[in-house]
């Protein structure tokens, strides 16, 4: 998990070991002086790290803006959606468990969450009353 000072950057895929570093600049052919000159020029214009320019661009942004941009990534959104789905599922399971403990007629009657809570409050009050008597 990233802290608030770190940024998450979606980087383009990197070259595999079998690919030439200069494959983007003409296939990595060497031989003629013209080819060597074009490869050299392209190698000088390449950025050492693929995300380096983006990182430099993000350094001047405020902490809040970096957080906002990190949250705008697809990876962050899918992770957040997954966490939210798990949270809602746990929430619904807790209501189902509470519903099983409450006496209603008919017992299979579908109740809303607010009805379950109100019924639970009334049932707890009733049980307190029974204990006091």
N, C-alpha and C positions, 0 to 999 in steps of 0.2 A: 504494500500500500504506500502511496506517496504522501509525504507530508506537505504542508501548505507552501513550502518554499520550492519544492521540486516541480518540474513541469514534465508532462508526458507528451512526446512528439511522435506522430506516426511517420516513420521513416520509410522511404522507398526500399524495395528489396535490394540487398547488396549483391555484388558479384560473387559467384561461387569460385572455389579454388581453381577449377578447371578453366574458367573464363579468363581472358586476358584483361588486365587492368585498363588497357586502352581500347577495348572492343567498341566502346561508344565513339571512338575517334577514327574509325576506318578499319576495324577488324584486327588491329594489332599487327598488320603486315610490316615487315622491315625488308630492306633490300636497296631500294633506290634512295637517292639523297632527298628526293621530293617527299617520299613516304616518311623518312626519318624526320624531316623538318615538320611535317604536319603532325606527327605523333608528339614531337617535342612541344610544339605550340599548344596542342590540346592538353598535354599533361600539365603544362604550366597554368592553364586556365581552369583546371579542375580544382574543386575544393577538397581539402584533405579528408574531412569527415562529411558524410552526407547531410547530417543535421546541424552542422556547425553554423551555417548561416542563419538557420532558424533559431538556434540557441542564442546567437548574438543579438538577433532581432528581439527576442523575448526578454533579454536582460534589462532593457530600459523600461519595461512595463512595470506597473505597480503590482503588488502582491495579489490584489483582488483581480486585476485583469489577467494575470497568469493563471489564477485559479479558474476564472471564467472560461479561458481558452482550453484549459485541460479538460474541463467538464463538457466541452463541446465536441470532444472526440467520440467517435463511434465506439471505441473500446470501453470508454468510461460509461457511456449511456447503456450499453448492453450489460455491463457489470452491475450498474445501479438498478436496472430493470429486473435482473435476476435476484438481487438482494430484496427488492421490494416485493417480488412475487413470493419469496420464501417467508417474508414477514407477514404478508396478508394471509398466507396459508396457515401459519402458526396461530394467527389471530382468530381465524375462522374455526380452527380445531379447538381452541380454548372455549369459544362460545358453544360449540357442539358438546363438549364435555360438561359445561355448566348446564346446558339444556337437559342433558340426561339426568341430572340430579334434581330437577324441579318437577313437582307433581302438577300435571295439568290434565284436563279432560277435553277432548280425547288426548291420550298420551303421544300420538303421532302428529299432533297439530303443529303446523309450521308457524314459528314465531320469529318476528324480526329481532334484531340485536337489542333495540331499545326495550322491546317487550320482555326479552329474556332478562335484561338488567332489572327492570321494574319488578318482575315476578320474583327474582332472586332477593331483592330488598324486602319484599313483602314476606317471603318465606322465611328469611332470617329473622325478621321481626316476630313472626308467628312462633318460631322455635324458641326465641328468647322469652316470649310470653309463657309458653308451655313450661319452660324451666323455672320461671319465677313462681308459678302457681303451685 
